[in-house]
Structure formats: C-alpha cells, structure tokens
Amino acid sequence: MGGLPGTPGTGVVAATAATVSIHDFQVGMCMALNFFSATGIVLANKYVMNKLGFGFATTLVFVHFFVTFALLCLCAMLGVFVPKKLAIAEVAKLAAGNSLFVVLTNLSLQYNSVGLYQIFKNLTTPTIVVIEAALYGIYQTYPILGSLVLMCSGAILVTSGELAGNLIGISYAAAGVVSASFYQVWSGQLQKSLDCNALQLQLYTAFISALMVLPMAPIFDNYSLSGSPDSIWSFDYSLFNVLCILGTGVLAFGVNVSIFLIIGLSSPIAYNVMGVAKTCVILASDFLFFERQVDAKSVTGMLVSMTGVGLYTYLKLSKSRSGAVAVSQDEDADGNNTSSSTSCSTSTVLITMAGGSLVLLIGTGLWFMYTANPGVHAPIRKLR
C-alpha cells in the first residue's frame, strides 16, 4: 500500500504532500492577486470614467493592454519567465475574444451601475455551460443546473427595474457575457494545446489585443478635432489624471495575468469561488459609493444570485472531491500514491478561508470609512 512507516511509499507521500502545499500556496497567492486587482480595477475604472471625466472606455482598454504588455516585457527582462514562440493564428483567436470581451465589459461599466455590471458578469458561468453543451458535448447535472437557475433569477430581479433606463448598457453587458464565456473556454484550452504557461500566453495575447483595440477607439470614443469639450483631446491630462489612468493599467496587468495563472494552476471552479467574494465587495461598494438605492427587490435579487453562485461552486467542488478520492484509491491499489483528494480538500479550505477573510476585512474597512467620514463620499454622477 505504501502507507506504512519505514516503507518506500512513505517518502513518496511526504514528497507529494510538500508539492501539494507549495501548489496550494501558489493558487492562494494568485487568487489574492486576482481578488485585489479585479476589485480595484472596477472601482478605479469607475473613478477615472465618472469622477475624472475620462469617459473613453475603448481607449482605456487599449491603455490596459499596452501597460500589461509593457509590464510583461519587464518581467521577461528580469527573468521572471522565458518567452516562448507560439502559433500566432491560435493566439489571435484568443486575443480577438479578449479584446471584444474587455471593450464590451468596460462599456457595460460605463453605462451601468457597478452592481448591475457585476451581476451580469456572474452570468458568464451558465453561458459557459451552454457553450460547452452545444459545441463540446459536455453536460451538467440537474442540481448544478438548478443552481444556475438561481443565479439567473437573481440577476433578473436586480436588473428588471433598470431595463427601461439602461437599454444600451444592458445590451453591452449581454454581449460582454457571451464574449467573456468564449474567451474563458479558449484560454483554458490554449494553455494545454500550446504547452505554455500563463505569462507566455498573456505576452502574446496582450500585444495582439492592443493592436486589435486601437482601431476601435476612434469608433467608440470621441476623437473629434473640432474642439468639442467632450473630445478626448479636450481632457485635462494633468499628472494626477495620467497617473490614475496608468494605475488602472497596472491593475489590469494583475487581472489579466492572475486569470491565466488561476486557470493554469487549478481550474475555473476555483476562480468562481473567488468570484463570489469579489462580487460581494463590489456590490457593497455600489451601495456605499455610487448612489445605488437600497430596495428590497435589489437586495433579494443579489441574495438569490449569490446563493446560486455559492451552491454551484459547492456542487462542483464536491464533485471534484469525489472524483479525486476515486482516482486516489485506484492508484493506491496499484501501488502508486496520489494526493488529489488532499489537494482538493486543502484548496477548498484555503479558498474559503481566504475569501471569507478578505470579504470581512474589506467590508469592515469600507463600512468604517463610510461611517467615520460621511462627507467624503459625495454622490458620483455617471456620465450620460
């Protein structure tokens, strides 16, 4: 069996346990990076577009991709990773999906509230389920489908009161969900098929995405040379404003890299777990800082949607644990040792503790800031 003291299997078990611990630590660090950068970029983008008046969402996307590419080049120069030659045609498909996804989600953020923006992002998961079933023949169980119904029902409750006033924003958000779903499906496949790591793939993706977005900027944003006050050339490019815009690019670097790292090191399931924590913080910020009215329907919708997300994640993790235990038992019977079940269990505890702690910490901090300095949080009017 290889599990008795003094037998050769004991050393294998210890070595595997050490590898699992390192792997779980790496996953936890990537999730922490994604949590803070993804939460920060939503608030930073909203601040730059609404407070500073830089309402040029597509141009902001170009800045994000350019800064991501520049920082990845710096990481390569410092020896953080070794660039690898990849098939341009394959990466271009991913870059196209990435460009469309980011442009549409930024437009969604510009025209919608932060809460509505985030609820639509949660619909990416059921959309991926539909894509996998229709194109790849991968089907989910009825309990998982039930959890997806909860998520969609909650989203409908939250958005039903804003359809009339935000039809353009709703359209951008819906299109962003479809493009984001394809992007996530393709990103997972390419890391395996091209045999590359997250940084190597993102280096290509960021550069090609920047080239694809650049021609879109004059179409979606106001590049008029007539001296219009709404033109991008009339914006106040003070040092502070420029640093804020570039700061969103640094946060985008963290988001772009961490998504690929999480998918490569673990799975989209783990990414969804962290997504629950991000959603809670972002929705709370929408109530506190962006003048969203607190009403029973919105709160009920958010609770229903988050219940569905949590139930979906729980079911997927339970399924993974069951599969890992079965594989571990089969391999142990053949004289080989694995720690798949241990890895899954440890990752689950790590994710839950990290997510819960981060939500509690940031939520407490936001509430303290709000109650201690009520005059600082003047309503921020959205651009229209």
N, C-alpha and C positions, 0 to 999 in steps of 0.2 A: 504493500500500500504506500510505502514511502513516508509514513507519518510518524513512525516510532522513533524515540530518541536514539541517536547514535547511528541511524541508518542513513544512506546517501540521500534519501529523499528529504531529510530534514534540512540539509543545506540548500536544496533547491527551493523549499518552501520559504526559508528565510530570505533568500535572494529575490524570489518573486515578490514577497511582501514588501521588501525595500523598494523594488521597482514600482510597485503599486502606489506606495506612499509618495514617491517622487512624482509620479504621474498625476496623482490626485492633487498634489500641491501646485503643479503646473496648471491644471484645469482650474483650480480655485483662483490662482493669480490672474488667469485670462478672463475669468468671469468677473473678478473685481474690476479689472481694466475696462471691460465692456460695460459694466454697470455704471461706473462713474462717467465714462466718456459718452455713453449713449444718453444718460440722463442729462449730463451737462450740455451736450450739443443741442438738444431740443430747447432748453431754456436759453442757451446762448444765441441760437438762430432766431428765436422769438424776440430776444432783446435787440439784436442787430437789425432785424427787419422792421420791428414795430417801434422800438424806443429810439434807435438811432436814425431810422428812416431809410435804411438801405433795403428797399423793397424789391430787390433784383434777385429773385430766387435762383434762376438758372446760372447767373454769373457767380453767385455764391457757391453753387455746386462745382463750377469749374475751379474756383479757389480751393475747395475741399480736395478735389482730385490732384490738383497741382501740388499742394502742400503735402499730401500723402505720398506722392511720387518723390518729391524732394527729400522728405524725411527717410523714406526707404533707401534712397541712394546714399544718404548719410550713414544709415545703419550698415549698408553693404561696405562702404569705405572703412567703417570702424571694425569690420569683421564680424558683425552680429550674424550675418548669413552670407552664403555664397550664391550669387545669381546663377540661374540655370537657363539654358536656351530652351524655349517652349514653342510649340506649334502656334503660330500667330492666328491661324484660322479658328482654332478651337478657343483660344483666349478671347478673340474678338467677339464671339457669340456671348460669352460671359460678360464682357465689357459693355456690350450693347444693352444687355438686360440690366446691368448695374447702372448705366447712365440713365436709362429710362426710369428705373426704379427710384433713383435719388432725385431726379428732376421732379417727378410726379409727387413724391412724398414731401419735398420742400415746398412745392406749390400748395399741397394739401395743408401744410403747416402755416403757410402764409394766409390762406383763405378760411381756415377752420380754427376752432379753439384747440388748445393743447389736448384736452380730454378727448374730443372727437377724433383728433388726429391719432391718438394712441389706441383708442378702441378699434379703429379701422385697421391699425397695424396688427392687432390680435386676430383679425380675420384672415391673416396670412396662413395660419395653421390649417383651418378647414379647406382653404383654397388649395394648399399643397396636397391635402388628402384627395381632393377631386382630380387634380392633375396626375397624381400617381396612379389612381384607379383607371383613369381614361387612357393614359399614354403608356403606363408601365405594368398594368395589371396587378397593382398592389392594393389590397382591400383591407379595411379596418373592421374591428369587431363592433357589435351593436352597443356595448357600453361606451366605447370610445366615441362612436357616432352620437350617442346621447349627450356626452359632454360637449361636443361641438355644437349641438342644437342649443345648449345653454349659453354658450359664448355668443352665438349669432342672435339669440333672443335678447340678451343683454345689450348688444350693440344697437339693435333696432329701438329698444326703449330709450337709449341715450340720444340717438340721432333723430328720432321721429319729430321732435319739436323744432329742429333746425333745418329741415329739408327745404322749406319754402324760402328761407333767407340765405341759404348757403348752397344752392344747387351746383354752382361751379366748383366749390370746394369739395362737395360730396363726389362729384364726377372725377376730380383729380385723385381723391382718396381711393375710390373704387379701382381706377386704372392702376394706381400705385400698388394696390394689393396684388393684382394679377402679375404685374411685372416683378414684384418682390418675390412672389412664390416661385416663378420660373428661375429667378436668379439664385435662390437658395438651393433649389433642386440641382441646378447645373454646377454650382460651386462645390457641392459635395462630391459630385461625380468626377469633376476635372482633377481634383487633388489626387484621386486614386488613379484615373486613367493616364494622367501625365506624369505620375510619380514625382510630385513636387510638394514642398511644404507651403505653408500659408504665406510666408513672406515672399518667396519666389513667385508664387502665383499673383499675389497682390501687386508686386512691382510692375508686372505687365498690365494687369487689369487697370491700375490707377492711371498709367500713362495713356493707354488706348482710350479709356473713358474720358479723360480730359480732352483728347483730340475730338472725340465724338460730341461732347457737350459744347465745345467752343462755338461751332456754327449755330447752335440753337439759341445762344444768348441774345443776339440781336432780334430774334424772332419773338421770344417770350418776354424780354425785358425792353425797356425804353432806352434806345441808343440814339435818340433824335439829336441832331446837331443844331436845331433851331433855337436853342437857348431856353427850352422848356424847363420850368423848375422841377418837373417830375423826371427829367432825363438823368441817366447815370452820370453824365458829365457835370451835372449841377450839384452833385452830392458833396458834402463837406468832408474832404479827405484829410482831416486833422490826424495827428499822430495817434491820439487815443482811439479814434474811429477805425483807423487802419489796423491798429494792434488788436482791436476787438474782432475785426473781420478775419485776420490771420489766426486769431485764437480759436475761432470756430474750425479752421482748417486743421489745427493741432488736435482738437477733439475728434474731428472726422478721421484723422490718422488712427487714433485709438479705436474708434468704432470699426473701421474697415479691417484693420489687422486682427482685432480680437474676434470678430465674427468668424474669419477663416481659421484662426487658431482653435477656437472652441469646437468648430465642426471637425477639424482635423484631429484634435486630441480626444474628443469624446463623441458627441452626437448632437443633432438638432434637439433631442429631448432635453439635454442639459441646458441648452440655450433657451428653451421655452421656460424652464424653471426660473432662470434668472430674469426672463422677460416679465414674469409675474411681479417680481419685486420692482423692476423698473417702472412698470405700469402704475403701481400703487403710488410711487413717489411723484411721477409726472402728473397723474390725476390730482394729487393733493396740491401740487404747485399751481394747477389751473384754477382751483378754487381760491387759493390764497393770493395769487399774484396777477391773474389775468381776468378778473372780474366775472368769472363764471358764476351764475346764480345757483345757489344750493336749493334743489327742489326734490321732492320725494321720488318722482319718476327717474330723474338722473341718477340719484343715489341707488335706487333699486336696480336700475339697469347695470350700473357699474358692479354692484354686488353679485348680480346674476352672472354677468360676463366673467368676473374674476373667479366665481365658483366653478364655472365651466372650464376655465383655463386650468385651475388647480386640480379638478377632477381628471381632466385629460392627462395632465402631467403625472398624476398619481398612478393612473391606469397603465401608462406607457412604462413608467419606472418599475411597476410591479411585474409587468410582462417581461421586461429586461432581466429582472432578478430571477424569475422563474426559468428563463432560458439559460442564464448563466449558471444556475445551480445544476441544471440538467447536463450541460456541457462539462462542468467541473466533475460531476460524478462519473460520467462516461470516460473522461480522460484519466481519472484516478483509478478506475477499474482496469485500464490498460497499462498502469504503471507510470503514467505521466501526471504531473501536477500542474494545476492552474489555479489562479486566484480570481477568476472572473466574478464570482459571486461576491467575494470580499471587496473587489474593486467597485462593483456597482453599489454595494451597501455603503462603503466608505464614501463614495462620491455623493450618494444621496444625502447622507448625514451632513457632509461638508457643504453641499449646495444649500440645504435647508437652513443650517446654522448661519452661513454667510449671508444668505438672502434675508433671513429674519433679522439678523443683527444690523445689517445695513439699512433696512427699512425703518427699524426702530430708531437708529441713530439719526438718520437724515430727517425722518418725520419729526422727531423731538426737536432737532435743531431748527427746522423751518417754523414749527409752532412757536418756539421761544423767540425767534427773530420777529415773528409777526406780532406776538402779544407785547413784546418789550419795546418795539419801535413801530407802532401803528401808523405814524405819519410818513414813514419812509415808503410805504407800499401804496403809492398813489395809483389809481387805475391806469392801466396801459391800454390805450385805444389802438385797435387794429387798423391797418391801412386798408382802404377800400378804393 
